[in-house]
Amino acid sequence: MTNTEPDTARIGATVLGYPRIGPRRELKRALERYWSGRIDLAELREVATGLRADSWRELAAARLDSVPSNTFSYYDQVLDAAVLFDAIPDRFRALGLSDVDTYFAMARGSGTAQPLEMTKWFDTNYHYLVPELGPGTEFRLVGDKPVAEFREAEALGVRTRPVLVGPVSFLLLAKPDEFAPADFRTLDLLDGLVERYAELLAQLAEAGAEWVQLDEPAFVGDRTEAELGALRRAYDQLAELTNRPKLVVASYFGDLGAALPVLADTAVEAIAVDLVSAPDTADRIASLGGMRAKTVLAGVVDGRNVWRTDLRAALSKCATLLGSVAEVSVSTSCSLLHVPYDLDAETALEPAVANRLAFAKQKVAEVALLADALAGGQRDALWAADNAMASTGGATDERVRARIAALRPEDAKRVDYEERAIAQRAQLGLPSFATTTIGSFPQTAEIRQARADLRADRIDESEYRERMRAEVARVIRLQEELGLDVLVHGEPERNDMVQYFAELLDGFAATEHGWVQSYGSRCVRPPILHGDVSRPAAMTVEWSGYAQSLTTKPVKGMLTGPVTILAWSFVRDDQPLADTARQVALALRDEVSDLEAAGIGVIQVDEPALRELLPLRARDRAEYLEWAVESFRLATAGAAEGTQIHTHLCYSEFGDVIEAIDGLDADVTTIEAARSKMEVLEDLRAIGFRRGVGPGVYDIHSPLVPDEASMAELLRLAADAVPAERLWANPDCGLKTRGYPEVEPALRHMVGAAKAARA
């Protein structure tokens, strides 16, 4: 069966979504040219149309029975849903912009209008924009994106399955707006939103859509009876519609738990489940009588890691469902948004590593192969592919393993903070509201060109280092002129805060084209952690030491923490994450020691992903937090009393990990707080947090330059929760993605706000 001649009774082989930035980051470049005025909207749309067409044709040619559509986004799928249903806060309507520019203003800010809050998409490194809703929100179906893209694909000869953020998850992922009363709950708006979804489903049915996918990932976390009731009510209402396509409700990133029997009892035709994160779900399905009439999309191909699928095991898992449900379709565990496009583009990877990998294109082929075998087709190709896969075990280093085995509890402990604080005050002599930045400064065109010249052999390593040293010297001079108290070297030599270290540590491999979207136009190239990790040589000492030699002010050494290195890499799956985290931590511990020996008295170990890896169900969290905290402390506990250890956390909801933040025992914690207007400080105050805090007063993910008064107001709010002598003033995050025309005035205003706060 081809998807141009669909069998309306089944879905067959499919994926839950596909990357959208383009194999060579075409969308990123087009977006940034549009935002800077170098191309117009017609040119941006031309790029987007081409990327959508390429994806649909590629998936159809790969023998998928059902191809998803409406998975493309200019910025974020949750933002798309908010705009589709007219959930646009008044501050953006008041700008008087076009529809497209209003959309981008919600994501990036415009004029005095602050952007929507941004946070992590469950336990991934993708960021979504948080809708703002209130009692006065009236949903209206004002857009036609899902219908338009369905018709666009059909014009190419590809019949697709439109994908939508489900109504209940949309509301659960939203937040009350600033005008909402304390007793308002976003789920209060469910009935009105479901009516708009019904309207949209009718339009899709009229356009010829046979299936529509509604994503409800919020239910792989712990949910109340009221929330489960909302799920039941929403899908009872949608399933009762007479004029609608067939519905597949999709979950991913974990176990549906109590939501599975709720959905089983509705009249939706299909449910997609993640059998990679929650393999036991297959057994639960077999025990639910309500599943017998449904199609199950068995997510047996991992959509968020890059290892090849164990095809025999995946086929066996699918086979266990046969007879328990109406039909079994093979799928990915989640959207392939979270993996790179094509392994074939990686010509420099060692064969021993490459043979174990599958990117999005290869995972689509795995899905098709499994579906064919499950349907009783020739299995020779599947067995051949499975036999060709290299061992799933990573390379081992007995020296690393012996060092892990010799660890003692005291290796993860420093002397009490109060003793350290005395030594650090004497050594550093910093004022209250001390000013600093998070680490990186703008990566200018000249820096990027130097890196490109080095890769292309137009300059040698010596010339590259001289250019980077010149940039470090320029950044130090700028910070001194601005009046910052603790300086950074700016990280011009670093391509990425994780990739840089991965390229210098044994046990990692880097890709050339393995780009993955983080948010909007921001893309990252996660390294591949495939073996035991160790540090063959110092990684940052040369740069930090050089910067410190240029100034009498303290310069921070900058490291990425073990949890974040794991979270932002594709990590080996043949041993517990805790073991891998300890290996990375010990490599960083050696780096901390070398930085101290080079005269660096302030060392920042960033852990922005601490919240990101938190298991979605409460029952699994204690074990994770124990090893996550331990690994940070292993990395930092060897530091002397007078060495001030900083950490940085950003763009997550921190309430669930607030005790763990305390447990890190960092001397100073810098944390995202500008968009959320210092909300996190109340959590810190509630637990009696007694160390230094640097709540961000400057949102670097927006091009807006905040004035001194707005930063001073945020510092005033911060001082209501944290004593002034323990407060720092800093941006929310690193400045790498911003330009100097924004950065210089923003930092000048920040220094002015700190001086005003001291007064």
C-alpha positions in Angstrom: 0.0 0.0 0.0 1.3 3.5 -0.9 0.2 6.6 0.9 -1.1 8.0 -2.4 -3.6 5.2 -2.3 -4.5 5.1 1.4 -6.3 2.3 3.1 -8.6 4.3 5.3 -8.9 1.4 7.7 -5.3 1.5 8.9 -2.3 3.7 9.5 0.4 1.1 9.0 4.1 2.2 9.2 4.5 5.8 10.3 6.5 8.3 12.4 5.1 10.8 14.9 6.9 13.7 13.4 10.0 14.7 11.5 12.8 17.3 11.7 11.9 20.7 10.3 15.0 22.9 10.3 16.4 21.4 7.0 19.3 19.0 6.5 21.7 22.0 6.3 19.7 24.3 8.7 18.0 26.1 5.8 15.2 27.3 8.0 17.5 28.7 10.6 19.3 30.8 8.0 16.1 32.0 6.4 14.6 33.0 9.7 17.6 35.0 10.7 17.7 36.7 7.4 14.1 37.6 7.7 14.4 38.9 11.2 17.4 41.1 10.1 15.4 42.4 7.1 17.7 40.7 4.5 14.8 38.8 2.9 11.1 39.4 2.8 8.2 37.2 3.9 7.7 35.7 0.4 11.3 34.4 0.4 10.9 33.0 3.9 7.8 31.2 2.9 9.5 29.8 -0.2 12.2 28.2 1.9 9.5 26.7 4.3 7.4 25.4 1.4 10.5 23.6 -0.1 11.4 22.0 3.3 7.9 20.7 3.8 7.7 19.3 0.3 11.1 17.6 0.6 10.0 16.0 3.9 6.7 14.7 2.6 8.2 13.2 -0.5 11.0 11.6 1.4 8.7 10.0 3.9 6.4 8.8 1.1 9.3 7.3 -0.8 10.4 5.5 2.3 7.3 3.3 2.2 5.5 4.9 5.1 1.8 4.1 5.0 0.9 7.3 6.8 2.9 10.6 6.6 2.5 13.3 9.2 1.8 16.9 8.3 1.5 20.1 10.3 4.7 19.2 12.1 6.6 22.1 10.4 6.8 25.2 12.4 8.6 28.6 12.0 9.4 28.5 15.7 7.4 26.1 18.0 4.4 23.9 17.7 2.8 25.0 21.0 3.1 28.7 19.8 1.5 27.6 16.5 -1.5 26.2 18.5 -1.8 29.3 20.6 -1.9 31.5 17.4 -4.2 29.0 15.6 -6.8 29.4 18.4 -6.2 33.2 18.9 -4.7 32.9 22.3 -2.7 36.0 21.8 -2.0 38.3 24.8 -3.2 41.9 24.4 0.4 43.3 24.6 1.1 41.6 21.2 -2.1 42.7 19.6 -1.4 46.3 20.6 1.8 46.2 18.5 -0.2 46.5 15.3 2.0 44.0 13.5 1.2 41.6 10.7 0.1 38.1 11.6 3.6 36.6 11.0 5.4 39.4 12.9 2.9 39.1 15.8 3.8 35.4 15.9 7.5 36.2 16.1 7.0 39.0 18.6 5.3 36.4 20.9 8.5 34.2 20.6 11.2 36.9 20.7 9.6 40.1 22.1 9.1 43.4 20.3 9.4 47.0 21.5 8.3 47.0 25.1 6.3 43.7 24.7 8.1 40.9 26.5 8.0 37.5 24.8 6.2 34.5 26.2 8.0 32.5 28.8 10.1 29.7 27.3 10.7 26.3 29.1 11.9 22.8 28.3 9.6 20.4 26.4 9.2 17.7 29.1 12.6 16.0 29.6 14.2 17.0 26.3 16.4 19.9 25.3 13.8 21.3 23.0 12.1 24.5 24.3 8.5 25.5 23.9 6.8 28.8 24.4 4.3 28.9 27.3 0.8 30.2 26.3 -0.7 32.8 28.7 -4.4 32.2 29.4 -7.0 33.8 31.6 -10.7 33.8 32.4 -11.2 36.3 29.6 -9.5 34.1 27.0 -11.9 33.3 24.2 -10.6 30.7 21.8 -11.4 31.3 18.1 -10.2 29.3 15.1 -8.5 32.1 13.3 -5.8 30.2 11.3 -5.8 27.4 8.7 -2.3 26.1 9.0 -3.2 22.4 9.5 -5.7 22.4 6.6 -3.5 24.5 4.3 -0.5 22.1 4.8 -2.7 19.1 4.3 -3.8 20.5 1.0 -0.3 21.5 0.1 0.9 17.9 0.6 -2.1 16.5 -1.3 -1.2 18.7 -4.3 2.2 16.9 -4.3 0.4 13.5 -4.3 0.9 12.8 -0.6 -2.1 12.1 1.6 -1.0 13.1 5.1 -2.1 12.8 8.7 -2.3 16.2 10.3 -0.7 16.5 13.7 -2.0 18.8 16.4 -1.1 19.5 20.0 -4.0 18.0 21.9 -6.4 20.3 23.7 -5.8 19.0 27.2 -2.0 19.1 27.0 -2.2 22.5 25.5 -4.0 23.8 28.5 -1.8 21.9 31.0 1.3 23.3 29.3 -0.1 26.9 29.5 0.1 29.2 32.5 -2.4 31.7 34.0 -1.7 35.2 32.7 -0.9 38.1 35.0 -4.5 39.2 35.3 -5.9 35.8 36.3 -7.3 35.4 39.8 -5.5 33.0 42.1 -8.3 30.3 41.8 -8.1 30.3 37.9 -7.0 27.0 36.3 -6.2 26.8 32.6 -8.3 23.6 32.4 -11.3 25.9 33.2 -11.2 26.8 29.5 -11.4 23.2 28.2 -15.0 23.2 26.9 -14.5 26.3 24.7 -11.2 24.9 23.4 -12.7 21.5 22.5 -15.4 23.3 20.5 -12.7 24.9 18.4 -11.0 21.6 17.9 -14.3 20.2 16.8 -14.5 23.0 14.3 -11.0 22.3 13.0 -11.6 18.5 12.7 -14.7 19.2 10.6 -12.6 21.4 8.3 -9.9 18.7 8.0 -12.6 16.1 7.3 -14.0 18.3 4.5 -10.5 18.7 3.1 -10.2 14.9 2.9 -8.1 14.0 5.9 -8.7 10.4 7.0 -6.7 10.5 10.2 -5.7 13.3 12.6 -3.1 12.9 15.3 -3.7 14.7 18.6 -0.6 14.7 20.9 -1.3 14.5 24.6 2.2 14.0 26.1 1.2 15.8 29.4 -0.3 12.5 30.5 3.0 10.7 30.8 3.5 12.7 34.0 1.6 12.5 37.3 -1.9 13.8 36.8 -4.8 14.5 39.2 -8.3 12.9 38.9 -9.6 16.2 37.7 -7.0 16.3 34.9 -7.8 12.7 33.9 -11.5 13.6 33.9 -10.7 16.5 31.6 -9.0 14.1 29.2 -12.0 11.7 29.3 -14.4 14.6 28.7 -12.4 16.1 25.8 -12.1 12.8 23.9 -15.6 11.7 24.6 -16.8 14.9 23.0 -14.4 14.8 20.1 -15.1 11.1 19.4 -18.8 11.7 19.3 -18.5 14.1 16.4 -20.1 12.8 13.3 -18.1 14.9 10.9 -14.5 14.2 11.8 -11.5 12.1 10.6 -10.4 9.1 12.6 -8.4 10.1 15.7 -5.1 8.8 17.0 -4.2 10.1 20.4 -0.4 10.1 20.8 1.8 10.1 23.9 5.5 9.9 24.2 8.4 10.2 26.7 7.0 7.7 29.1 4.1 5.7 30.4 0.5 6.9 30.1 -0.3 5.4 33.5 -3.9 6.0 34.5 -4.6 7.9 31.3 -4.3 4.7 29.2 -7.5 3.1 30.5 -9.2 6.5 30.2 -8.4 6.7 26.5 -9.1 3.0 26.0 -12.7 3.7 27.2 -13.2 6.5 24.6 -14.3 6.0 21.0 -11.0 7.3 19.5 -9.8 4.9 16.9 -6.0 4.7 17.7 -3.5 5.3 20.5 0.2 5.8 20.0 2.4 4.6 22.9 6.1 4.9 23.6 7.4 1.4 24.0 11.1 2.6 24.3 10.6 4.7 27.4 7.8 2.5 28.8 8.2 -1.1 27.4 5.8 -2.5 30.0 2.9 -0.6 28.3 2.6 -3.4 25.9 1.6 -5.8 28.7 -0.9 -3.2 30.1 -2.5 -2.9 26.7 -3.1 -6.6 26.5 -5.1 -6.4 29.8 -7.4 -3.6 28.7 -10.6 -4.8 27.0 -11.2 -1.3 25.6 -8.1 -1.7 23.4 -9.4 -4.6 21.4 -11.2 -2.3 18.9 -8.3 0.1 18.6 -5.2 0.5 16.4 -2.0 0.8 18.5 0.9 2.7 17.1 3.7 0.8 18.7 6.6 3.3 19.3 9.5 0.8 19.1 12.0 2.9 17.2 13.7 5.4 19.5 12.8 8.9 18.4 15.2 10.8 20.7 18.5 8.8 20.7 20.7 7.9 17.8 21.4 4.2 18.4 20.2 1.6 15.9 17.1 -0.3 16.9 17.4 -3.9 18.1 15.1 -5.1 15.3 14.5 -8.5 16.6 13.5 -7.2 20.0 11.3 -4.5 18.5 9.5 -7.0 16.2 8.9 -9.2 19.2 7.5 -6.3 21.2 5.1 -5.5 18.4 4.1 -9.2 18.1 3.1 -9.3 21.7 0.3 -6.9 20.9 -1.2 -9.0 18.1 -4.5 -10.4 19.1 -5.0 -7.8 21.9 -5.9 -4.9 19.6 -7.5 -4.4 16.3 -4.3 -3.6 14.5 -0.6 -2.9 15.4 1.2 -0.2 13.4 4.9 0.3 13.7 6.1 3.8 14.7 8.7 5.9 16.4 8.5 6.4 20.1 8.1 10.2 19.6 8.7 12.8 16.8 12.1 12.5 15.1 12.4 16.3 15.8 15.0 15.3 18.5 17.5 13.5 16.2 19.6 14.7 13.2 18.5 14.2 9.7 20.8 11.7 8.0 23.7 9.5 9.1 25.0 9.3 5.6 26.1 12.9 5.8 28.6 11.9 8.5 31.7 10.8 6.6 34.3 11.4 9.4 32.8 9.1 12.1 34.8 6.1 13.0 33.1 3.0 11.5 32.9 1.3 14.9 30.8 4.2 16.1 28.9 4.9 12.9 27.8 1.2 12.6 25.8 1.6 15.8 23.9 4.7 14.8 20.7 5.7 13.1 19.5 9.2 12.4 16.0 10.3 11.3 16.3 9.0 7.8 17.6 5.6 9.0 15.0 5.4 11.7 12.2 5.8 9.0 13.8 2.9 7.2 13.8 0.8 10.4 10.1 1.5 10.8 9.3 0.5 7.3 11.4 -2.7 7.6 9.7 -3.7 10.9 6.2 -3.0 9.5 6.9 -5.2 6.5 8.2 -8.0 8.8 5.2 -7.7 11.2 2.8 -7.9 8.3 4.4 -11.3 7.3 6.6 -10.0 4.6 10.1 -11.2 3.8 12.1 -11.0 7.0 15.5 -11.7 5.4 16.2 -7.9 5.1 15.4 -7.4 8.7 17.6 -10.2 9.9 20.4 -9.0 7.6 20.1 -5.4 9.0 20.0 -6.7 12.6 23.1 -9.0 12.1 25.0 -6.1 10.5 24.6 -4.0 13.7 27.8 -3.8 15.7 27.8 -4.7 19.4 25.7 -2.3 21.4 28.4 -2.1 24.1 30.6 1.0 24.4 34.4 0.9 24.6 35.6 0.4 28.1 38.6 1.9 30.0 39.7 -0.1 33.0 41.5 2.9 34.5 38.3 4.9 34.5 36.3 2.0 36.0 38.9 1.4 38.8 38.7 5.1 39.7 34.9 5.0 39.9 35.1 1.8 42.1 37.5 3.6 44.5 35.2 6.6 45.2 34.3 7.3 48.8 31.4 9.4 50.2 33.7 12.1 51.4 34.9 12.7 47.8 31.6 14.5 47.2 31.7 16.9 50.2 33.2 20.3 50.9 33.5 22.1 54.2 30.5 24.0 55.3 29.4 26.9 53.2 29.7 29.5 56.0 33.4 28.6 56.4 33.9 28.8 52.6 32.1 32.2 52.4 34.5 33.7 54.9 37.5 32.5 52.9 36.0 33.7 49.7 35.1 37.2 51.0 38.6 37.6 52.1 40.0 36.4 48.8 37.7 38.1 46.4 36.5 41.3 48.2 33.3 41.6 46.1 30.4 44.1 46.8 26.8 43.2 47.3 24.9 42.8 44.0 28.2 41.8 42.4 27.9 41.8 38.6 29.0 39.2 36.2 27.8 37.4 33.1 27.0 33.7 32.6 30.1 33.0 30.4 29.9 33.4 26.7 30.0 36.7 24.8 28.7 37.1 21.2 30.1 34.8 18.6 30.8 37.4 16.0 31.1 36.9 12.2 34.9 37.2 12.6 34.9 34.4 15.2 32.8 32.1 13.0 35.0 32.9 10.0 38.1 32.0 11.9 36.6 28.7 12.9 35.6 28.1 9.3 39.1 29.0 8.1 40.6 26.6 10.5 38.3 23.7 9.3 39.1 24.6 5.7 42.9 24.7 6.3 43.1 28.4 5.3 44.7 29.1 8.6 46.7 26.8 10.9 46.1 26.1 14.6 48.6 28.8 15.7 46.9 31.5 13.7 43.5 30.5 15.0 44.7 30.6 18.6 46.1 34.1 18.1 42.8 35.3 16.8 41.0 33.8 19.7 43.5 35.4 22.2 42.9 38.8 20.6 39.1 38.3 21.1 39.7 37.3 24.7 41.7 40.4 25.3 39.0 42.6 23.7 36.3 41.0 25.8 38.3 41.6 29.0 38.8 45.2 28.1 35.1 45.7 27.4 34.1 44.1 30.8 36.5 46.3 32.6 35.2 49.4 30.8 31.6 48.4 31.6 32.5 48.0 35.3 31.7 44.3 35.8 33.0 42.8 39.0 33.7 39.2 38.0 34.9 38.7 34.4 34.8 35.9 31.9 37.0 35.2 28.9 34.0 35.1 26.6 34.5 31.6 25.2 35.3 32.6 21.6 37.2 29.3 21.1 34.0 27.2 22.0 31.6 26.0 19.3 29.1 24.9 21.9 29.1 24.5 25.7 28.9 20.7 25.4 30.4 19.9 22.1 33.6 21.8 23.0 34.2 19.5 26.0 33.1 16.4 24.1 35.8 17.0 21.5 38.4 17.1 24.2 37.3 14.1 26.2 37.9 10.4 25.4 34.7 8.4 24.9 32.9 11.0 22.7 32.4 11.4 19.0 31.3 14.6 17.2 29.2 15.0 14.1 29.6 17.4 11.2 26.0 17.8 10.2 24.1 16.4 13.2 22.1 19.5 13.9 19.0 19.4 16.1 16.6 22.2 16.9 16.7 23.6 20.4 14.2 26.5 19.9 13.3 28.8 17.0 16.5 29.2 14.9 18.7 27.9 17.6 20.3 24.6 16.6 22.8 22.4 18.4 25.0 19.4 17.4 24.8 17.0 20.3 27.9 14.9 20.6 27.7 11.1 20.8 28.9 9.6 24.1 29.7 6.0 23.1 32.4 4.8 25.5 34.1 5.3 28.9 34.9 9.0 29.5 38.3 10.4 30.6 40.3 13.6 30.2 43.5 13.2 28.3 44.7 16.8 28.9 43.5 20.2 30.4 40.7 21.7 28.3 40.2 25.3 29.5 43.2 26.3 31.5 45.1 28.0 28.7 42.1 30.4 27.9 41.1 31.2 31.5 44.7 31.6 32.6 45.4 34.0 29.7 42.3 36.1 30.5 43.3 36.3 34.2 46.7 37.5 33.2 45.1 40.6 31.6 43.2 41.9 34.6 43.4 42.3 38.4 39.7 41.4 38.6 38.7 37.8 39.2 38.0 35.8 36.0 35.7 32.8 36.1 36.8 29.5 34.8 33.9 28.1 32.8 32.9 24.4 32.7 29.8 22.5 31.7 28.5 20.1 34.4 28.2 16.4 34.1 24.4 16.2 34.0 24.2 18.8 31.3 26.9 17.1 29.2 24.7 13.9 29.4 21.5 15.7 28.7 22.8 17.5 25.7 24.6 14.5 24.2 23.3 11.3 22.7 24.4 8.9 25.5 25.3 5.3 25.4 22.4 3.1 26.6 24.4 0.0 27.7 25.0 1.2 31.3 23.1 3.3 33.9 23.2 7.0 33.4 24.5 7.4 36.9 27.7 5.5 36.0 28.3 7.6 33.0 27.7 10.8 35.0 30.3 9.8 37.5 32.9 9.3 34.7 32.2 12.8 33.3 32.3 14.2 36.8 35.8 12.9 37.6 37.1 14.3 34.3 35.7 17.7 35.3 37.2 17.3 38.8 40.6 17.1 37.3 39.9 20.3 35.3 38.8 22.2 38.4 42.1 21.2 40.1 44.1 22.5 37.1 42.2 25.8 37.0 42.9 26.4 40.7 46.6 25.6 40.1 46.6 28.3 37.3 45.3 30.9 39.7 41.6 30.9 38.9 39.6 31.6 42.1 36.1 31.5 40.7 34.9 28.5 38.7 31.5 28.1 37.2 30.1 24.6 36.5 26.9 25.0 34.5 24.0 22.7 35.1 21.1 24.2 33.0 19.8 20.7 32.3 19.4 19.6 35.9 15.6 19.9 35.7 15.5 18.7 32.1 16.5 15.1 33.0 14.1 14.9 35.9 11.8 11.8 35.4 8.3 12.8 34.5 6.8 10.6 37.3 7.5 11.5 40.9 8.2 7.9 41.9 11.3 7.9 39.7 12.8 11.2 40.8 14.6 10.5 44.0 17.1 8.1 42.5 17.8 10.5 39.6 18.3 13.5 41.9 20.6 11.5 44.1 23.1 10.7 41.4 22.7 14.0 39.6 23.6 16.0 42.7 26.4 13.5 43.6 27.9 13.9 40.1 28.0 17.7 40.5 29.6 17.5 43.9 32.1 15.0 42.7 33.1 17.5 40.0 33.5 20.4 42.5 34.2 19.0 46.0 37.9 18.9 45.4 38.1 22.7 45.3 39.7 24.7 48.1 37.6 26.7 50.6 38.6 30.0 49.0 37.6 28.9 45.5 34.1 30.1 44.8 32.1 27.5 42.9 29.2 28.9 40.8 26.6 27.0 38.9 24.0 28.2 36.4 20.5 26.9 35.6 18.1 28.2 33.0 14.8 27.8 31.2 13.1 25.1 33.3 10.4 25.0 35.9 12.5 24.6 39.0 10.0 23.9 41.8 10.4 20.2 41.4 14.2 20.3 41.9 14.6 23.1 44.4 15.9 20.8 47.1 18.4 19.4 44.6 19.6 22.9 43.7 20.3 23.4 47.4 22.0 20.0 47.5 24.5 21.0 44.8 26.2 23.1 47.5 27.4 25.7 45.0 28.6 28.9 46.5 26.6 31.0 44.0 23.7 29.8 41.8 22.8 31.9 38.8 19.4 31.2 37.5 16.9 32.2 34.9 14.4 34.7 36.4 13.8 37.6 34.1 10.8 36.2 32.1 9.3 34.7 35.2 9.8 37.9 37.2 11.8 36.3 40.0 9.3 33.5 40.7 12.0 31.0 41.5 13.3 33.0 44.4 10.1 32.3 46.4 10.9 28.6 46.1 14.5 29.2 47.3 13.3 31.3 50.2 10.8 28.6 51.2 13.5 26.0 51.6 15.8 28.4 53.5 18.4 28.6 50.8 21.5 30.3 52.3 24.1 30.6 49.6 24.7 33.2 46.9 22.1 33.7 44.2 22.3 35.5 40.9 18.7 35.8 39.5 18.8 36.8 35.9 17.7 40.4 35.3 18.2 40.4 31.5 16.5 37.9 29.1 19.1 37.1 26.5 16.7 35.0 24.4 14.9 38.2 23.3 16.6 41.0 21.2 15.1 43.6 23.5 17.5 45.8 25.4 16.0 46.3 28.9 16.5 49.6 30.5 18.2 50.3 33.9 14.9 50.9 35.7 13.4 47.5 34.7 16.5 45.7 35.9 16.6 47.7 39.1 13.0 46.7 39.7 13.9 43.0 39.3 16.7 43.4 41.7 14.4 45.0 44.2 12.0 42.0 43.9 15.0 39.7 44.4 16.1 41.6 47.5 12.6 40.8 49.0 13.5 37.1 48.9 17.3 37.0 49.3 19.6 39.2 51.5 21.4 41.8 49.4 24.9 40.6 50.5 24.1 37.2 48.8 22.6 38.7 45.6 24.4 38.9 42.3 23.3 40.7 39.1 23.7 38.8 35.8 21.9 38.0 32.6 19.7 35.0 32.4 22.0 33.0 30.2 25.1 33.2 28.0 25.4 36.0 25.4 26.7 33.8 22.6 23.6 34.2 20.4 23.2 38.0 20.8 25.0 40.8 19.1 27.2 43.5 20.6 24.8 46.4 19.7 22.3 44.7 22.2 24.8 43.3 24.7 26.8 46.4 25.5 23.9 48.7 26.4 22.2 45.9 28.3 25.2 45.1 30.4 25.8 48.8 31.0 22.2 49.1 32.2 22.7 46.0 34.4 25.8 47.5 36.1 23.9 50.7 36.7 21.0 48.8 38.2 23.4 47.0 40.5 25.0 50.2 41.7 21.6 51.7 42.3 20.6 48.6 44.3 23.7 48.9 46.5 22.6 52.5 47.3 
